[in-house]
Amino acid sequence: MRNFHLSRRAFLRGSGACLALPALEAMLPMRARAQATTKPLRFIVWTLPDGVRMDAWTPTQTGSGYTLTPILQPLAAHRARFNVVSGLANTPASVVSGDVFAGSHARATGAMLTQTPLTFTSGNNIKNGISVDQVIANMLKQKVPTLRLPSLELGAVYAGATGNCEDGYSCAYLTNLAWSGPTTFLPKETSPKAVFDRLTMGGLPMPTGMAAAPAAANSGKDARYRKSILDLVAGDVAALKPNLGKSDRDKLDDYLSSVNELQRRVEALSTPAGMPPTTPSACQAIPAPKDGTYLGRDRQSNVYSYPDILKAMNDLIALACQCDLTRVITFMSEIPLNTQTNFSFIGVNSSNYHDEITHHGGNPQKLMGMQTVNTFYSQQFSYLLDKLAAMTDADGSSVLDNSIILFTSEFGDGDNHYHYDLPMLVAGAAGGRFKTGRHIAYPSTPDRGAGAMETARRGDMPLANLYISVMQSFGMDVSTFGSVDGTTPYGTKPLSELTTG
């Protein structure tokens, strides 16, 4: 191939604008398909950091007659609408050479939704798998092309994604849940105002015959401008490809995929004001959040307290669900390991919650501190369930009933750092597909055999099986998910107990 050099500045100047690209989300080619006429189903993942106090989380009884534990008590009003699921294992997170504790937070978080072992690196050669939320989002992009956003990645605390965050593992693994492919994570948005602007750009959908909810005066002009810029970028990419090597062509293909996704979003903003058949008539705007962050990149912009930003993000999640702007959402309440919040506002004084509290070593005071923090998170999660339960969906049922919402952490016990017996609460009835109101417990038997996964409890029920249940609830023909060795499927069946008993 002849020598060819392209400056990034020249390329952007040729496009007429500096285009701020999002992380890649499109894994499949886009095709316009008929609007789905069934009621919407949502998938939400809501995580808390550094494990939980398991003896205050896990019920001692199974079935519908179990007693709520202290940490779950704030969720009492919704116990008929969720299942507590015990004994699930994230075995792919335990694939490691050498010290089984090295990088345990990064491996747990990175593999949580992908169920794939991570490549050990703190450089640019990160490698994971596609996360279950993005598998669903890719399907919805084709099945419901009118969705404004295929997925929404949110967080309460900003954290960078480059460099070494834990024992040589990249920060990308530790600070992100969603992965559109093996080398592409989807960074979370931690500014409530930025999320609000994304959701409401172009106005909220309203019932046919009614005017759209108020939008910014220039939103239509802005959308047309963005579309023209995207057309220019797509043309430049096509012209450049013949001059590039295979590696650069592959990167450019990924770039063009992200441009195509932006194009789809702009077109979604330009659709008529009438709402899709699945959008509830109760879709209503909420007040715009404060313009700022909590512990963000720019500390000058820190205008939120920690409880306030959790509430703001929960309000935005509820808005996105009620107005059917997206059906796939991930939310990280904090960064595992590098937890920055001091929980003194609830009586747990810690400058480093991970080291000072979750490394409890059986200390009763630290265990009580961990329980207090876990209970605080249950209260925040209960607030979200309150809102979703009060929202009427298109078919007359609640938005909560037509959702699958996972409330979980990367560990079980935050002190031992093992990736088995994870805390898992599955809220929502999946549109009537899940039977709720129970504690479902799977056996968890220690496996101390030789090898890199000696603490993984390889016989435990795979977390990946839960994800198979989720995907099948969306009508997807899926029977396996994830892998421990890169070849053999890890999850091989749905959790039948979710739909029976």
C-alpha positions as CSV (number, residue, x, y, z in Angstrom):
1,M,0.0,0.0,0.0
2,R,1.3,3.5,-0.9
3,N,2.3,5.7,2.0
4,F,-0.6,7.8,3.2
5,H,-0.7,10.1,6.2
6,L,-3.9,11.7,7.5
7,S,-3.9,14.3,10.2
8,R,-6.9,14.2,12.6
9,R,-7.1,18.0,12.4
10,A,-7.3,17.9,8.6
11,F,-10.1,15.3,8.7
12,L,-12.2,17.3,11.1
13,R,-11.6,20.5,9.2
14,G,-12.7,18.8,6.1
15,S,-15.9,17.8,7.8
16,G,-16.7,21.4,8.7
17,A,-17.0,20.7,12.4
18,C,-15.5,19.0,15.4
19,L,-17.7,16.0,15.8
20,A,-17.7,14.7,19.4
21,L,-18.2,10.9,18.9
22,P,-19.9,8.8,21.6
23,A,-18.6,5.3,22.4
24,L,-19.7,2.8,19.8
25,E,-23.1,1.3,20.4
26,A,-24.0,-0.1,17.0
27,M,-23.0,-3.8,16.7
28,L,-25.4,-4.6,13.9
29,P,-26.3,-2.9,10.7
30,M,-29.4,-0.7,11.0
31,R,-32.6,-1.7,9.2
32,A,-35.9,0.0,9.4
33,R,-38.5,-2.4,10.7
34,A,-42.1,-2.1,11.6
35,Q,-42.8,-0.5,15.0
36,A,-43.4,-3.1,17.7
37,T,-47.0,-3.1,18.7
38,T,-46.6,-5.1,22.0
39,K,-46.2,-3.4,25.3
40,P,-42.7,-2.2,26.0
41,L,-40.3,-4.2,28.2
42,R,-37.4,-2.5,29.9
43,F,-34.1,-3.8,31.2
44,I,-32.3,-1.8,34.0
45,V,-29.2,-2.7,36.0
46,W,-28.6,-0.7,39.2
47,T,-25.4,-1.4,41.1
48,L,-24.0,-0.6,44.5
49,P,-20.2,-0.9,45.2
50,D,-18.0,-3.2,47.1
51,G,-20.4,-6.0,48.0
52,V,-22.9,-6.3,50.8
53,R,-23.2,-7.6,54.3
54,M,-24.5,-11.0,53.2
55,D,-26.0,-12.1,56.5
56,A,-28.1,-8.9,56.6
57,W,-29.1,-9.3,52.9
58,T,-29.9,-13.0,52.3
59,P,-33.2,-14.3,53.6
60,T,-33.0,-17.6,55.6
61,Q,-36.2,-19.0,54.1
62,T,-37.0,-19.6,50.5
63,G,-40.3,-19.3,48.6
64,S,-42.9,-16.6,49.1
65,G,-43.0,-16.9,52.9
66,Y,-39.5,-15.6,53.5
67,T,-38.8,-12.8,56.0
68,L,-37.3,-9.6,54.7
69,T,-33.8,-9.0,56.0
70,P,-32.6,-5.6,57.4
71,I,-31.0,-4.4,54.2
72,L,-34.0,-5.3,52.1
73,Q,-36.5,-3.9,54.6
74,P,-36.8,-0.5,52.8
75,L,-38.2,-2.5,49.8
76,A,-41.1,-4.0,51.8
77,A,-43.8,-2.1,49.9
78,H,-42.6,-3.9,46.7
79,R,-41.8,-7.4,47.9
80,A,-44.7,-8.9,45.9
81,R,-43.0,-7.4,42.8
82,F,-39.5,-8.7,43.1
83,N,-37.5,-11.9,43.6
84,V,-34.4,-12.3,45.8
85,V,-32.1,-14.7,43.9
86,S,-29.2,-16.2,45.9
87,G,-26.3,-18.4,44.9
88,L,-25.5,-17.0,41.5
89,A,-21.8,-17.0,40.5
90,N,-19.8,-14.8,38.1
91,T,-17.2,-17.4,37.4
92,P,-15.6,-15.6,34.3
93,A,-14.6,-12.9,36.7
94,S,-12.5,-15.4,38.6
95,V,-10.3,-16.3,35.6
96,V,-6.9,-15.0,36.6
97,S,-3.3,-16.1,36.5
98,G,-1.5,-16.0,39.9
99,D,-3.0,-14.2,42.9
100,V,-6.8,-14.8,42.8
101,F,-7.4,-11.4,44.6
102,A,-5.4,-9.3,42.1
103,G,-7.7,-7.1,40.2
104,S,-10.8,-8.7,41.7
105,H,-12.9,-5.6,41.7
106,A,-12.0,-4.8,38.0
107,R,-12.6,-8.4,36.9
108,A,-15.9,-8.5,38.8
109,T,-17.2,-5.2,37.3
110,G,-15.9,-5.8,33.8
111,A,-17.3,-9.2,33.5
112,M,-20.6,-8.5,35.4
113,L,-22.7,-8.0,32.3
114,T,-20.4,-9.6,29.7
115,Q,-19.8,-12.9,31.5
116,T,-16.4,-13.1,29.7
117,P,-12.9,-13.2,31.2
118,L,-10.9,-10.0,30.8
119,T,-7.6,-9.6,29.1
120,F,-5.0,-8.6,31.7
121,T,-3.8,-5.1,30.6
122,S,-3.7,-1.5,31.7
123,G,-3.0,-0.3,28.1
124,N,-5.0,0.1,25.0
125,N,-5.3,-3.6,24.2
126,I,-8.4,-4.1,26.4
127,K,-10.6,-7.1,25.6
128,N,-13.8,-8.1,27.1
129,G,-17.1,-9.2,25.5
130,I,-20.4,-7.6,24.5
131,S,-22.6,-7.0,27.5
132,V,-26.1,-8.4,27.8
133,D,-27.6,-4.9,27.9
134,Q,-26.1,-4.2,24.5
135,V,-27.2,-7.5,23.0
136,I,-30.7,-6.4,23.9
137,A,-30.1,-2.8,22.7
138,N,-28.9,-4.1,19.3
139,M,-32.1,-6.1,18.9
140,L,-34.3,-3.1,19.9
141,K,-32.5,-0.8,17.4
142,Q,-33.9,-3.0,14.6
143,K,-37.2,-4.0,16.2
144,V,-38.2,-0.5,17.5
145,P,-36.3,2.0,15.4
146,T,-38.3,4.9,16.8
147,L,-36.6,4.6,20.2
148,R,-34.6,7.8,20.8
149,L,-31.8,6.0,22.5
150,P,-30.9,2.3,22.1
151,S,-29.5,2.4,25.7
152,L,-28.6,4.8,28.4
153,E,-25.4,4.5,30.5
154,L,-25.5,6.5,33.7
155,G,-23.4,6.9,36.9
156,A,-23.3,9.1,39.9
157,V,-19.5,9.5,40.1
158,Y,-17.2,10.4,37.3
159,A,-14.1,8.2,36.8
160,G,-11.7,8.0,34.0
161,A,-11.2,4.8,31.9
162,T,-7.5,4.9,31.1
163,G,-4.5,3.6,32.9
164,N,-4.0,1.1,35.7
165,C,-6.8,1.1,38.3
166,E,-6.2,-2.2,40.1
167,D,-3.2,-4.5,40.0
168,G,-2.5,-3.9,36.3
169,Y,-6.1,-4.1,35.2
170,S,-7.4,-1.2,33.0
171,C,-9.6,1.4,34.5
172,A,-12.0,0.7,31.6
173,Y,-12.9,-2.6,33.3
174,L,-13.5,-1.1,36.7
175,T,-15.5,2.0,35.8
176,N,-17.9,0.8,33.1
177,L,-20.7,-1.8,32.9
178,A,-21.7,-1.6,29.3
179,W,-19.6,-3.0,26.4
180,S,-20.8,-2.8,22.8
181,G,-18.0,-5.2,21.8
182,P,-14.8,-6.8,23.0
183,T,-12.7,-3.6,22.8
184,T,-15.4,-0.9,23.2
185,F,-16.9,0.2,26.5
186,L,-19.8,2.7,26.7
187,P,-18.8,5.5,29.1
188,K,-21.5,6.6,31.6
189,E,-22.9,10.1,31.9
190,T,-22.7,11.6,35.4
191,S,-24.3,15.0,34.8
192,P,-28.1,14.9,35.3
193,K,-28.5,18.0,33.2
194,A,-26.7,16.4,30.3
195,V,-28.8,13.3,30.6
196,F,-32.0,15.4,30.7
197,D,-30.9,17.3,27.5
198,R,-30.3,14.0,25.7
199,L,-33.7,12.7,26.7
200,T,-35.7,15.8,25.9
201,M,-34.0,17.1,22.8
202,G,-36.6,17.6,20.2
203,G,-39.4,17.5,22.8
204,L,-41.0,14.5,24.5
205,P,-43.4,12.3,22.6
206,M,-47.1,13.1,23.1
207,P,-50.3,11.4,22.1
208,T,-51.3,11.8,18.5
209,G,-53.1,15.1,17.8
210,M,-51.4,16.9,20.7
211,A,-48.4,19.2,20.4
212,A,-45.1,17.9,21.5
213,A,-43.8,18.8,24.9
214,P,-41.8,22.1,24.8
215,A,-38.3,21.8,23.4
216,A,-35.5,24.2,22.9
217,A,-36.3,26.8,20.3
218,N,-33.4,25.8,18.1
219,S,-33.8,22.0,18.5
220,G,-35.1,21.4,15.0
221,K,-32.5,23.6,13.4
222,D,-29.8,21.9,15.6
223,A,-31.0,18.5,14.5
224,R,-30.9,19.5,10.8
225,Y,-27.4,20.9,11.3
226,R,-26.2,17.7,13.0
227,K,-27.6,15.7,10.1
228,S,-25.8,17.7,7.5
229,I,-22.5,17.3,9.5
230,L,-23.0,13.6,9.8
231,D,-23.6,13.3,6.0
232,L,-20.3,15.1,5.4
233,V,-18.5,12.8,7.9
234,A,-19.9,9.7,6.2
235,G,-18.7,11.0,2.9
236,D,-15.2,11.7,4.1
237,V,-15.0,8.2,5.6
238,A,-15.9,6.6,2.3
239,A,-13.3,8.6,0.5
240,L,-10.6,7.8,2.9
241,K,-11.0,4.0,3.2
242,P,-9.1,3.1,0.0
243,N,-6.0,4.9,1.2
244,L,-5.8,3.1,4.6
245,G,-4.4,-0.2,5.8
246,K,-6.6,-3.0,7.2
247,S,-6.2,-2.0,10.8
248,D,-7.1,1.6,10.1
249,R,-10.0,0.5,7.9
250,D,-11.4,-1.6,10.7
251,K,-11.1,1.4,13.0
252,L,-12.8,3.6,10.4
253,D,-15.6,1.0,10.1
254,D,-16.2,1.3,13.8
255,Y,-16.2,5.1,13.5
256,L,-18.7,5.0,10.7
257,S,-20.9,2.7,12.7
258,S,-21.0,5.3,15.5
259,V,-21.8,8.0,12.9
260,N,-24.6,5.8,11.6
261,E,-26.0,5.5,15.1
262,L,-25.8,9.3,15.5
263,Q,-27.7,9.6,12.2
264,R,-30.4,7.2,13.5
265,R,-30.8,9.3,16.6
266,V,-31.1,12.6,14.7
267,E,-33.7,11.0,12.5
268,A,-35.6,9.8,15.6
269,L,-35.7,13.4,16.8
270,S,-37.1,14.5,13.5
271,T,-40.1,12.1,13.5
272,P,-43.6,13.5,13.8
273,A,-44.9,14.6,17.2
274,G,-47.3,11.7,17.4
275,M,-46.1,9.1,19.9
276,P,-45.3,5.5,19.0
277,P,-48.0,3.0,20.0
278,T,-46.1,1.9,23.1
279,T,-45.6,5.4,24.6
280,P,-47.8,5.9,27.6
281,S,-50.2,8.9,27.4
282,A,-49.0,9.9,30.8
283,C,-45.5,10.9,29.5
284,Q,-44.7,14.2,31.2
285,A,-41.7,16.4,31.4
286,I,-39.9,16.8,34.7
287,P,-38.1,20.0,35.8
288,A,-34.6,20.3,34.4
289,P,-32.0,19.1,36.9
290,K,-29.3,21.5,38.2
291,D,-26.4,21.9,35.8
292,G,-23.6,20.3,37.6
293,T,-22.2,17.0,39.0
294,Y,-21.2,15.2,42.1
295,L,-17.5,14.5,42.3
296,G,-17.2,15.1,38.6
297,R,-14.2,15.8,36.4
298,D,-14.5,19.5,37.0
299,R,-14.8,20.0,40.8
300,Q,-16.0,23.6,40.1
301,S,-19.2,22.0,38.9
302,N,-19.9,19.9,41.9
303,V,-23.3,21.2,43.0
304,Y,-25.0,17.9,44.1
305,S,-24.9,16.1,47.4
306,Y,-24.6,12.3,47.0
307,P,-28.3,11.6,47.9
308,D,-29.4,14.4,45.6
309,I,-27.6,13.0,42.6
310,L,-29.0,9.5,43.2
311,K,-32.5,11.0,43.3
312,A,-31.9,13.0,40.2
313,M,-30.6,10.0,38.2
314,N,-33.5,7.9,39.5
315,D,-35.9,10.6,38.3
316,L,-34.3,10.5,34.8
317,I,-34.4,6.7,34.6
318,A,-38.2,6.9,35.4
319,L,-38.7,9.6,32.8
320,A,-36.9,7.6,30.1
321,C,-39.0,4.6,30.9
322,Q,-42.3,6.3,31.1
323,C,-41.9,8.2,27.8
324,D,-40.4,5.1,26.1
325,L,-37.2,7.0,25.1
326,T,-35.1,4.0,25.8
327,R,-35.6,0.5,27.1
328,V,-32.1,-0.4,28.3
329,I,-30.4,1.4,31.2
330,T,-27.3,0.7,33.3
331,F,-26.5,2.8,36.4
332,M,-23.4,2.7,38.6
333,S,-24.1,4.4,41.9
334,E,-20.4,4.5,42.8
335,I,-17.0,3.2,41.6
336,P,-16.0,-0.1,43.2
337,L,-12.6,-0.1,45.0
338,N,-12.1,3.6,44.4
339,T,-15.3,4.6,46.2
340,Q,-15.1,8.3,46.8
341,T,-18.2,9.0,48.9
342,N,-17.8,9.6,52.6
343,F,-21.0,8.2,54.1
344,S,-20.8,10.4,57.2
345,F,-24.2,11.8,56.3
346,I,-25.7,8.5,57.4
347,G,-23.4,8.0,60.3
348,V,-20.6,6.0,58.7
349,N,-17.5,8.2,58.8
350,S,-15.1,6.9,56.2
351,S,-12.7,8.7,53.9
352,N,-12.2,5.4,52.1
353,Y,-15.3,3.2,52.4
354,H,-13.7,0.2,50.6
355,D,-10.6,0.0,52.8
356,E,-12.1,1.2,56.1
357,I,-15.5,-0.5,56.1
358,T,-15.9,-3.3,53.5
359,H,-12.6,-4.8,54.5
360,H,-14.4,-5.6,57.7
361,G,-12.5,-8.7,58.9
362,G,-15.5,-9.7,61.0
363,N,-15.3,-6.4,63.0
364,P,-18.8,-5.8,64.3
365,Q,-18.6,-2.0,64.0
366,K,-17.4,-2.2,60.4
367,L,-20.1,-4.8,59.6
368,M,-22.8,-2.5,61.0
369,G,-21.3,0.4,58.9
370,M,-21.5,-1.8,55.8
371,Q,-25.1,-2.7,56.6
372,T,-26.0,1.0,57.1
373,V,-24.5,1.9,53.7
374,N,-26.2,-1.1,52.0
375,T,-29.5,-0.1,53.5
376,F,-29.1,3.4,52.3
377,Y,-28.7,2.1,48.7
378,S,-31.9,0.0,49.2
379,Q,-33.7,3.1,50.1
380,Q,-32.6,4.8,46.9
381,F,-33.5,1.8,44.9
382,S,-36.9,1.7,46.6
383,Y,-37.5,5.3,45.5
384,L,-37.0,4.3,41.9
385,L,-39.4,1.3,42.3
386,D,-42.0,3.7,43.9
387,K,-41.9,5.9,40.8
388,L,-42.1,3.0,38.3
389,A,-44.9,1.3,40.2
390,A,-46.9,4.5,40.1
391,M,-46.6,5.0,36.3
392,T,-49.3,3.5,34.1
393,D,-48.0,1.8,31.0
394,A,-49.6,1.6,27.6
395,D,-51.5,-1.6,28.4
396,G,-52.8,-0.2,31.7
397,S,-50.3,-2.1,33.9
398,S,-47.4,-0.4,35.7
399,V,-44.1,0.4,34.2
400,L,-42.5,-1.6,37.0
401,D,-44.6,-4.7,36.0
402,N,-43.2,-4.3,32.4
403,S,-39.6,-4.2,33.5
404,I,-36.7,-6.4,34.6
405,I,-34.5,-4.4,37.0
406,L,-31.4,-5.9,38.6
407,F,-30.2,-4.5,42.0
408,T,-26.8,-6.0,42.7
409,S,-23.1,-5.5,43.4
410,E,-19.8,-6.9,42.0
411,F,-19.2,-9.0,45.1
412,G,-21.1,-10.9,47.7
413,D,-19.1,-10.4,50.9
414,G,-17.0,-7.3,50.3
415,D,-14.2,-8.7,52.6
416,N,-13.5,-12.0,50.8
417,H,-13.7,-10.5,47.3
418,Y,-15.1,-13.8,45.8
419,H,-17.3,-13.7,42.7
420,Y,-19.8,-16.2,43.9
421,D,-23.1,-16.1,46.0
422,L,-23.7,-12.6,44.6
423,P,-26.4,-10.3,46.0
424,M,-29.2,-10.2,43.4
425,L,-32.6,-8.7,43.5
426,V,-34.7,-9.0,40.3
427,A,-37.6,-6.5,40.4
428,G,-40.5,-6.4,37.9
429,A,-42.5,-9.1,36.3
430,A,-41.0,-8.9,32.8
431,G,-44.4,-8.0,31.4
432,G,-46.0,-11.0,33.2
433,R,-43.3,-13.5,32.2
434,F,-41.7,-13.7,35.7
435,K,-43.4,-14.9,38.9
436,T,-42.4,-12.6,41.7
437,G,-42.6,-12.3,45.5
438,R,-40.1,-15.1,46.3
439,H,-36.6,-15.9,47.5
440,I,-35.0,-18.3,45.0
441,A,-31.9,-19.9,46.3
442,Y,-29.4,-22.0,44.4
443,P,-26.7,-24.1,46.2
444,S,-23.3,-22.7,46.5
445,T,-20.6,-25.3,47.3
446,P,-16.9,-24.4,47.6
447,D,-14.6,-25.8,45.0
448,R,-11.0,-25.7,46.1
449,G,-9.5,-27.6,43.2
450,A,-6.2,-26.7,41.6
451,G,-6.1,-24.1,38.8
452,A,-6.6,-20.4,38.2
453,M,-10.3,-20.6,39.2
454,E,-9.9,-22.4,42.5
455,T,-12.1,-20.0,44.4
456,A,-14.8,-19.7,41.6
457,R,-17.2,-22.4,42.8
458,R,-17.4,-23.7,39.3
459,G,-20.5,-25.8,40.0
460,D,-22.6,-22.8,41.1
461,M,-25.5,-21.5,39.1
462,P,-24.1,-19.1,36.4
463,L,-25.1,-15.5,36.5
464,A,-25.2,-15.8,32.7
465,N,-28.3,-18.0,33.1
466,L,-30.2,-15.1,34.5
467,Y,-29.2,-13.1,31.5
468,I,-30.5,-15.8,29.2
469,S,-33.8,-15.5,31.0
470,V,-33.8,-11.8,30.5
471,M,-33.0,-12.1,26.8
472,Q,-35.7,-14.7,26.2
473,S,-38.2,-12.4,27.9
474,F,-37.4,-10.0,25.2
475,G,-38.3,-12.6,22.6
476,M,-34.7,-13.4,21.7
477,D,-33.8,-16.9,20.5
478,V,-30.8,-17.2,22.9
479,S,-29.8,-20.4,24.7
480,T,-26.2,-19.6,25.7
481,F,-24.3,-16.6,27.0
482,G,-20.7,-15.9,28.1
483,S,-17.7,-18.1,28.4
484,V,-15.1,-19.1,30.9
485,D,-12.4,-20.1,28.4
486,G,-13.4,-18.1,25.3
487,T,-14.9,-21.1,23.6
488,T,-17.2,-23.1,25.9
489,P,-20.5,-21.4,26.7
490,Y,-20.8,-20.5,30.4
491,G,-24.6,-19.9,30.6
492,T,-26.5,-22.7,28.9
493,K,-30.1,-22.4,30.1
494,P,-32.5,-19.9,31.6
495,L,-33.4,-19.8,35.3
496,S,-36.6,-21.8,35.1
497,E,-37.5,-20.9,38.6
498,L,-38.2,-17.3,37.6
499,T,-41.2,-18.4,35.5
500,T,-42.4,-21.3,37.7
501,G,-43.2,-22.1,41.3
